[in-house]
Amino acid sequence: MKELKIFSVIAIFTAVLYWGVEPLAHSVFHPGLHEKQPDFSFSDLKGVDTSLTGDATAGQDVIQVIVQHVIVSLHKVLKHLWMIKARLIVMVLFHQI
């Protein structure tokens, strides 16, 4: 019971510090950090060509091919696992283990 009391005091102390001091520390050490809006033009990147654009349909096609291969592979693995399970059941039924 003594350990539970010590744990509860430490947990309450930690919670008060986290919920009370953490936001204060962020507002003091990083003022205005959360008020900035995101810059999707990437103006802070110097020397990087940001004019490149991607092709969403090509990306979608690639993902569909990958998903199909994963599904086929999983089907093969599950098929082998079911065969192993069936063999184990037969061996148990006929006391071969």
N, C-alpha and C positions, 0 to 999 in steps of 0.2 A: 504494500500500500504506500510505503514511503517513496518507492521509485515512481509510482504513478503521480504522486504530488509533485515530485521534482520535475518529471516530464511535463506535466501540465503547466508549471510555472515557466519552464523554458519555452514551451510551445507558445504560450500567450505572449511572453516577452518578444520572441522572434516575430510573431504576427504583428504586434504593435510596431516594432521597428520597420518591418517590411511595408506595411500599409501606411505608416506615418512618415517615415524618413525617406523612403525610396522616391515618392513623387516630389518631395521637397528637394532632394538631391538632384533629380533630373531638371527641375525648374531652375535651380541655382547654377549648376555646372553646365547645362546645355540649354540656355534660354532660347526660346523660339524654335526649338527643334521640331516639335510636333505641329507647329502652326504653318510650316512650309507646305506648299502644294507640290506634288510630284512633277518633275520636269521630264516629260516624255520626248523632248527634242534632243536630249542628251547633250546639252550645251556645255557641260563640264568636261566632256571628253575632248581632248585636244589631239589632233593628228589621227583621228579615227574616222574612216569613211562611214557616215551614218545614212548615206543615201541609198544603200542597198535594201532591197525589199525581198521578202520570201514569197514562195508560191505555196499557198495553203492547200490547194488541191493535190499537188505533188506530195506534200507532207502527209496528207490524209491517205493517199494511196500506199505510201511506205508503211504507215502504221497498220493499215488493213492487212498488208502482206505479212508483217511481223506477227500480228495477232493470229492469222490463219496458221502460220507455222507453229506457233506456241500451242494452239488448240490441237493440231494434229499430233504434236509431240506428246502432249498430256494424254491424249486418247491412247496412244501406243503404250505409254507407261502404265496407265490404268488397266489396259487390256492384259499386260504381262502380270500385274499385281493380282488381277482376278484369277488368272490361270494358276499362279502360285498358291493363292488361297484355296482354289478348288483342289489342287493336288494335295495340300495339307489336310483338307477335310477328308479326302478319300483315304489318305494314309492313316488318319486317326480312326476312321470307321473300320478299317481292316486291320488295325493294331500293328501297323508296320513301323511305328515310331518307337 
